[in-house]
Amino acid sequence: MYTDSHCHLSFPELAADLPRIREAMAQAQVTRALCICTTLEEFTAVAALADQHDDFWATVGVHPDNEGVTEPSVADLIERAAHPKVVGIGETGLDYYQMEQRKGGRSVADMEWQRNRFRVHIRAARQVRRPLIIHTREAADDTIAILREEGEDGALGSVGGVFHCFTETERVARAALDMGFFISFSGILTFKSASSLREVASLVPMDRLLIETDSPYLAPVPYRGKTNNPAYVPYVAAELARLRGCSIEEIAKQTSENFDRLFLRSA
């Protein structure tokens, strides 16, 4: 019924508890999940999850905020994307969040390494014809500009993808939609402080919506502050159903169909 389009089941918080999580998913009618890769070092574990379970798929990518890890080349990503259950490239993008505190006082100009890494992922995605999983945090203008510069502008030949765990403005959402991207919402949508995000969520066309947990992070209300897992994605669907005045079954069906159309079209 439900599809979690973005989770990190290879992370230690979840990997050690996978049998219980899969049981909870079954009880919650979460029938599928996309396991997201954040480093090349992690790829073997992510791919193994997809190999071991028919209802899991995988991606390959290096998260924009990861330093001190193997820097990917286009060839590295293409090689791993040949795995039969890899359906996307990422997560990738830009993260300028709290640069002064978290990144040693660096400026936007100092983040050229992130922008270069992002371009590598886009070029690989276009070669293997796999959608991009976009992470953007306090970097939306540069994220959109680089996508357009690299040809991901919604025109013929674009591979598209999803802006995952969306927390940006309506302006950014409309720009992403204009470029042909899907938009995915996480448990943040249920937070009391997320009123502006809920307004954006109510405007996204139904055929461009995805739902996710981004687990082990961002557990939805009523589990906020606890370790998240894919069994909680129905709470995101329930909030979207409330916002849009439709049934939760309609949200589950539409977002699962959207997942198929985006990620499994060529799998």
C-alpha positions as a Markdown table, in Angstrom:
| # | Residue | x | y | z |
|---|---|---|---|---|
| 1 | Met | 0.0 | 0.0 | 0.0 |
| 2 | Tyr | 2.6 | 2.6 | 1.1 |
| 3 | Thr | 6.1 | 3.2 | -0.4 |
| 4 | Asp | 8.9 | 4.8 | 1.6 |
| 5 | Ser | 10.8 | 6.6 | -1.2 |
| 6 | His | 13.8 | 7.5 | 1.0 |
| 7 | Cys | 15.3 | 5.7 | 4.0 |
| 8 | His | 18.7 | 4.8 | 5.3 |
| 9 | Leu | 18.3 | 1.2 | 6.4 |
| 10 | Ser | 22.1 | 0.6 | 6.1 |
| 11 | Phe | 22.7 | 3.0 | 9.0 |
| 12 | Pro | 23.7 | 1.3 | 12.3 |
| 13 | Glu | 20.5 | 2.5 | 14.1 |
| 14 | Leu | 18.4 | 0.5 | 11.7 |
| 15 | Ala | 20.5 | -2.2 | 10.2 |
| 16 | Ala | 20.9 | -4.0 | 13.6 |
| 17 | Asp | 17.1 | -4.0 | 14.0 |
| 18 | Leu | 16.0 | -4.9 | 10.5 |
| 19 | Pro | 13.9 | -8.0 | 11.2 |
| 20 | Arg | 11.7 | -6.0 | 13.7 |
| 21 | Ile | 11.5 | -3.1 | 11.3 |
| 22 | Arg | 10.4 | -5.3 | 8.5 |
| 23 | Glu | 7.7 | -6.8 | 10.7 |
| 24 | Ala | 6.5 | -3.3 | 11.7 |
| 25 | Met | 6.5 | -2.3 | 8.0 |
| 26 | Ala | 4.2 | -5.3 | 7.2 |
| 27 | Gln | 1.9 | -4.4 | 10.0 |
| 28 | Ala | 1.7 | -0.8 | 8.8 |
| 29 | Gln | 1.2 | -1.9 | 5.2 |
| 30 | Val | 4.4 | -0.3 | 4.0 |
| 31 | Thr | 5.2 | -2.7 | 1.2 |
| 32 | Arg | 8.3 | -1.1 | -0.4 |
| 33 | Ala | 11.3 | 1.1 | 0.4 |
| 34 | Leu | 14.1 | 2.8 | -1.4 |
| 35 | Cys | 17.4 | 2.4 | 0.4 |
| 36 | Ile | 19.6 | 5.5 | -0.1 |
| 37 | Cys | 23.4 | 5.5 | -0.4 |
| 38 | Thr | 25.4 | 8.3 | 1.1 |
| 39 | Thr | 29.0 | 7.2 | 0.4 |
| 40 | Leu | 30.8 | 4.9 | -2.0 |
| 41 | Glu | 32.0 | 3.0 | 1.1 |
| 42 | Glu | 28.4 | 2.3 | 2.0 |
| 43 | Phe | 27.2 | 1.1 | -1.4 |
| 44 | Thr | 27.9 | -2.6 | -0.8 |
| 45 | Ala | 25.7 | -2.6 | 2.2 |
| 46 | Val | 22.9 | -0.7 | 0.5 |
| 47 | Ala | 23.0 | -2.9 | -2.5 |
| 48 | Ala | 23.0 | -6.0 | -0.3 |
| 49 | Leu | 19.7 | -4.9 | 1.3 |
| 50 | Ala | 18.1 | -4.6 | -2.1 |
| 51 | Asp | 19.5 | -7.9 | -3.2 |
| 52 | Gln | 18.2 | -9.7 | -0.1 |
| 53 | His | 14.7 | -8.3 | -0.2 |
| 54 | Asp | 12.4 | -8.1 | -3.2 |
| 55 | Asp | 10.6 | -5.1 | -1.8 |
| 56 | Phe | 13.8 | -2.9 | -1.4 |
| 57 | Trp | 15.6 | -0.9 | -4.1 |
| 58 | Ala | 18.9 | 1.0 | -3.9 |
| 59 | Thr | 20.6 | 4.1 | -5.1 |
| 60 | Val | 24.3 | 5.1 | -5.5 |
| 61 | Gly | 25.7 | 8.5 | -4.5 |
| 62 | Val | 27.7 | 10.6 | -2.0 |
| 63 | His | 25.8 | 13.0 | 0.2 |
| 64 | Pro | 26.8 | 16.6 | -0.3 |
| 65 | Asp | 27.6 | 17.0 | 3.4 |
| 66 | Asn | 30.0 | 14.0 | 3.7 |
| 67 | Glu | 33.7 | 14.9 | 3.9 |
| 68 | Gly | 36.7 | 12.6 | 4.4 |
| 69 | Val | 35.1 | 9.9 | 2.2 |
| 70 | Thr | 36.0 | 8.6 | -1.3 |
| 71 | Glu | 35.2 | 11.3 | -3.8 |
| 72 | Pro | 33.1 | 9.9 | -6.6 |
| 73 | Ser | 33.9 | 10.1 | -10.3 |
| 74 | Val | 31.4 | 9.8 | -13.1 |
| 75 | Ala | 32.8 | 6.4 | -13.8 |
| 76 | Asp | 32.5 | 5.3 | -10.2 |
| 77 | Leu | 28.8 | 6.1 | -10.2 |
| 78 | Ile | 28.1 | 4.6 | -13.6 |
| 79 | Glu | 29.8 | 1.3 | -12.6 |
| 80 | Arg | 27.7 | 0.9 | -9.5 |
| 81 | Ala | 24.5 | 2.1 | -11.2 |
| 82 | Ala | 24.8 | -1.0 | -13.4 |
| 83 | His | 23.6 | -3.1 | -10.4 |
| 84 | Pro | 20.1 | -4.3 | -11.4 |
| 85 | Lys | 18.4 | -2.9 | -8.3 |
| 86 | Val | 19.9 | 0.5 | -8.4 |
| 87 | Val | 17.2 | 2.9 | -9.6 |
| 88 | Gly | 18.5 | 6.3 | -8.8 |
| 89 | Ile | 21.6 | 8.5 | -8.4 |
| 90 | Gly | 22.1 | 10.2 | -5.0 |
| 91 | Glu | 21.5 | 11.4 | -2.7 |
| 92 | Thr | 23.3 | 14.4 | -4.1 |
| 93 | Gly | 22.9 | 18.2 | -4.1 |
| 94 | Leu | 24.1 | 21.0 | -1.9 |
| 95 | Asp | 24.1 | 21.7 | 1.8 |
| 96 | Tyr | 25.1 | 25.2 | 3.0 |
| 97 | Tyr | 23.4 | 24.9 | 6.4 |
| 98 | Gln | 25.2 | 26.7 | 9.2 |
| 99 | Met | 28.5 | 26.8 | 7.3 |
| 100 | Glu | 30.2 | 29.1 | 9.8 |
| 101 | Gln | 29.4 | 26.7 | 12.7 |
| 102 | Arg | 29.5 | 23.3 | 11.0 |
| 103 | Lys | 32.0 | 23.9 | 8.3 |
| 104 | Gly | 34.8 | 25.8 | 10.0 |
| 105 | Gly | 33.7 | 29.3 | 9.1 |
| 106 | Arg | 33.6 | 28.6 | 5.3 |
| 107 | Ser | 31.7 | 30.8 | 2.9 |
| 108 | Val | 29.5 | 29.8 | -0.1 |
| 109 | Ala | 32.6 | 30.4 | -2.3 |
| 110 | Asp | 34.5 | 27.8 | -0.3 |
| 111 | Met | 31.8 | 25.1 | -1.1 |
| 112 | Glu | 33.0 | 24.7 | -4.7 |
| 113 | Trp | 33.8 | 21.1 | -3.9 |
| 114 | Gln | 30.1 | 20.4 | -3.2 |
| 115 | Arg | 29.1 | 22.0 | -6.4 |
| 116 | Asn | 31.7 | 20.0 | -8.4 |
| 117 | Arg | 30.5 | 16.8 | -6.7 |
| 118 | Phe | 26.9 | 17.6 | -7.6 |
| 119 | Arg | 27.8 | 18.1 | -11.2 |
| 120 | Val | 29.5 | 14.7 | -11.2 |
| 121 | His | 26.3 | 13.1 | -10.0 |
| 122 | Ile | 24.1 | 14.9 | -12.6 |
| 123 | Arg | 26.5 | 13.9 | -15.4 |
| 124 | Ala | 26.4 | 10.2 | -14.3 |
| 125 | Ala | 22.6 | 10.2 | -14.0 |
| 126 | Arg | 22.3 | 11.6 | -17.5 |
| 127 | Gln | 24.6 | 8.9 | -18.9 |
| 128 | Val | 22.8 | 6.0 | -17.2 |
| 129 | Arg | 19.3 | 7.5 | -17.5 |
| 130 | Arg | 18.5 | 7.2 | -13.8 |
| 131 | Pro | 16.7 | 9.9 | -11.8 |
| 132 | Leu | 18.4 | 12.1 | -9.3 |
| 133 | Ile | 17.7 | 12.2 | -5.5 |
| 134 | Ile | 18.2 | 15.9 | -4.6 |
| 135 | His | 19.2 | 17.1 | -1.2 |
| 136 | Thr | 19.2 | 20.9 | -0.8 |
| 137 | Arg | 19.5 | 22.8 | 2.4 |
| 138 | Glu | 19.9 | 26.6 | 2.4 |
| 139 | Ala | 21.3 | 26.2 | -1.1 |
| 140 | Ala | 18.2 | 26.2 | -3.3 |
| 141 | Asp | 19.2 | 28.9 | -5.8 |
| 142 | Asp | 22.6 | 27.2 | -6.5 |
| 143 | Thr | 20.9 | 23.8 | -6.6 |
| 144 | Ile | 18.4 | 24.9 | -9.3 |
| 145 | Ala | 21.0 | 26.9 | -11.2 |
| 146 | Ile | 23.4 | 23.9 | -11.5 |
| 147 | Leu | 20.6 | 21.5 | -12.5 |
| 148 | Arg | 19.7 | 23.9 | -15.3 |
| 149 | Glu | 23.3 | 24.4 | -16.4 |
| 150 | Glu | 23.8 | 20.7 | -16.6 |
| 151 | Gly | 20.7 | 20.2 | -18.8 |
| 152 | Glu | 18.2 | 19.1 | -16.1 |
| 153 | Asp | 15.6 | 21.8 | -17.0 |
| 154 | Gly | 12.7 | 19.6 | -17.9 |
| 155 | Ala | 13.4 | 19.5 | -21.6 |
| 156 | Leu | 13.6 | 16.4 | -23.7 |
| 157 | Gly | 16.6 | 14.4 | -22.5 |
| 158 | Ser | 16.3 | 15.3 | -18.9 |
| 159 | Val | 16.4 | 12.5 | -16.4 |
| 160 | Gly | 14.6 | 14.4 | -13.6 |
| 161 | Gly | 14.3 | 13.0 | -10.1 |
| 162 | Val | 13.0 | 14.1 | -6.8 |
| 163 | Phe | 13.7 | 16.9 | -4.3 |
| 164 | His | 13.6 | 14.8 | -1.2 |
| 165 | Cys | 12.6 | 15.8 | 2.3 |
| 166 | Phe | 11.3 | 19.1 | 0.9 |
| 167 | Thr | 11.5 | 22.0 | 3.3 |
| 168 | Glu | 11.8 | 24.9 | 0.9 |
| 169 | Thr | 9.4 | 27.7 | -0.2 |
| 170 | Glu | 6.6 | 27.7 | -2.8 |
| 171 | Arg | 9.0 | 29.5 | -5.2 |
| 172 | Val | 11.5 | 26.6 | -5.0 |
| 173 | Ala | 8.8 | 24.0 | -5.3 |
| 174 | Arg | 7.4 | 25.6 | -8.5 |
| 175 | Ala | 10.9 | 25.8 | -9.9 |
| 176 | Ala | 11.5 | 22.1 | -9.2 |
| 177 | Leu | 8.1 | 21.2 | -10.7 |
| 178 | Asp | 8.8 | 23.3 | -13.8 |
| 179 | Met | 12.0 | 21.3 | -14.3 |
| 180 | Gly | 10.0 | 18.1 | -14.2 |
| 181 | Phe | 11.0 | 17.0 | -10.7 |
| 182 | Phe | 8.9 | 15.2 | -8.1 |
| 183 | Ile | 8.7 | 16.5 | -4.5 |
| 184 | Ser | 8.8 | 14.3 | -1.5 |
| 185 | Phe | 7.6 | 15.1 | 2.0 |
| 186 | Ser | 8.8 | 13.6 | 5.3 |
| 187 | Gly | 7.7 | 13.6 | 8.9 |
| 188 | Ile | 8.6 | 17.3 | 9.1 |
| 189 | Leu | 5.2 | 17.9 | 7.6 |
| 190 | Thr | 3.6 | 16.8 | 10.9 |
| 191 | Phe | 5.6 | 19.2 | 13.0 |
| 192 | Lys | 3.7 | 22.0 | 14.7 |
| 193 | Ser | 6.3 | 24.5 | 13.3 |
| 194 | Ala | 5.8 | 23.4 | 9.7 |
| 195 | Ser | 2.8 | 25.5 | 8.8 |
| 196 | Ser | 4.5 | 27.1 | 5.7 |
| 197 | Leu | 5.6 | 23.7 | 4.5 |
| 198 | Arg | 2.0 | 22.4 | 4.8 |
| 199 | Glu | 0.9 | 25.2 | 2.5 |
| 200 | Val | 3.5 | 24.2 | -0.1 |
| 201 | Ala | 2.4 | 20.5 | 0.2 |
| 202 | Ser | -1.2 | 21.4 | -0.5 |
| 203 | Leu | -0.1 | 22.9 | -3.8 |
| 204 | Val | 2.0 | 20.2 | -5.3 |
| 205 | Pro | 0.1 | 18.2 | -8.0 |
| 206 | Met | -0.9 | 14.8 | -6.9 |
| 207 | Asp | 1.0 | 13.2 | -9.8 |
| 208 | Arg | 4.3 | 14.7 | -8.5 |
| 209 | Leu | 4.0 | 13.7 | -4.8 |
| 210 | Leu | 6.2 | 11.2 | -3.0 |
| 211 | Ile | 6.3 | 10.3 | 0.7 |
| 212 | Glu | 9.3 | 9.3 | 2.8 |
| 213 | Thr | 10.7 | 8.9 | 6.3 |
| 214 | Asp | 14.4 | 9.8 | 5.7 |
| 215 | Ser | 14.8 | 7.4 | 8.6 |
| 216 | Pro | 16.5 | 7.1 | 11.1 |
| 217 | Tyr | 15.9 | 10.8 | 11.2 |
| 218 | Leu | 12.8 | 13.1 | 11.4 |
| 219 | Ala | 10.3 | 10.8 | 13.0 |
| 220 | Pro | 6.7 | 12.2 | 12.5 |
| 221 | Val | 4.4 | 13.2 | 15.3 |
| 222 | Pro | 3.6 | 11.2 | 17.5 |
| 223 | Tyr | 7.1 | 9.7 | 17.4 |
| 224 | Arg | 9.0 | 12.9 | 17.1 |
| 225 | Gly | 12.4 | 12.7 | 18.8 |
| 226 | Lys | 12.6 | 8.9 | 18.5 |
| 227 | Thr | 14.4 | 6.8 | 15.9 |
| 228 | Asn | 12.4 | 6.8 | 12.7 |
| 229 | Asn | 11.8 | 3.8 | 10.4 |
| 230 | Pro | 9.8 | 3.1 | 7.3 |
| 231 | Ala | 6.8 | 1.8 | 9.3 |
| 232 | Tyr | 6.1 | 5.5 | 10.2 |
| 233 | Val | 5.6 | 6.7 | 6.6 |
| 234 | Pro | 1.8 | 6.3 | 6.9 |
| 235 | Tyr | 1.8 | 9.3 | 9.3 |
| 236 | Val | 3.2 | 11.5 | 6.4 |
| 237 | Ala | 0.5 | 10.1 | 4.1 |
| 238 | Ala | -2.2 | 10.9 | 6.7 |
| 239 | Glu | -1.1 | 14.5 | 7.0 |
| 240 | Leu | -1.1 | 14.9 | 3.2 |
| 241 | Ala | -4.6 | 13.4 | 3.1 |
| 242 | Arg | -5.8 | 15.8 | 5.7 |
| 243 | Leu | -4.3 | 18.8 | 3.9 |
| 244 | Arg | -5.8 | 17.8 | 0.6 |
| 245 | Gly | -9.2 | 16.6 | 1.8 |
| 246 | Cys | -8.8 | 13.1 | 0.4 |
| 247 | Ser | -8.5 | 9.6 | 1.8 |
| 248 | Ile | -5.2 | 8.2 | 3.0 |
| 249 | Glu | -5.8 | 5.3 | 0.6 |
| 250 | Glu | -5.7 | 7.8 | -2.3 |
| 251 | Ile | -2.4 | 9.3 | -1.1 |
| 252 | Ala | -0.9 | 5.8 | -0.7 |
| 253 | Lys | -2.0 | 4.7 | -4.1 |
| 254 | Gln | -1.0 | 7.9 | -5.9 |
| 255 | Thr | 2.4 | 8.2 | -4.3 |
| 256 | Ser | 3.2 | 4.5 | -5.0 |
| 257 | Glu | 2.2 | 4.9 | -8.6 |
| 258 | Asn | 4.4 | 8.0 | -8.7 |
| 259 | Phe | 7.3 | 6.0 | -7.3 |
| 260 | Asp | 6.9 | 3.4 | -10.0 |
| 261 | Arg | 6.7 | 6.1 | -12.7 |
| 262 | Leu | 9.9 | 7.8 | -11.5 |
| 263 | Phe | 12.1 | 5.0 | -10.3 |
| 264 | Leu | 10.9 | 1.8 | -11.9 |
| 265 | Arg | 10.2 | 3.0 | -15.4 |
| 266 | Ser | 13.5 | 1.5 | -16.7 |
| 267 | Ala | 14.4 | -0.9 | -13.8 |
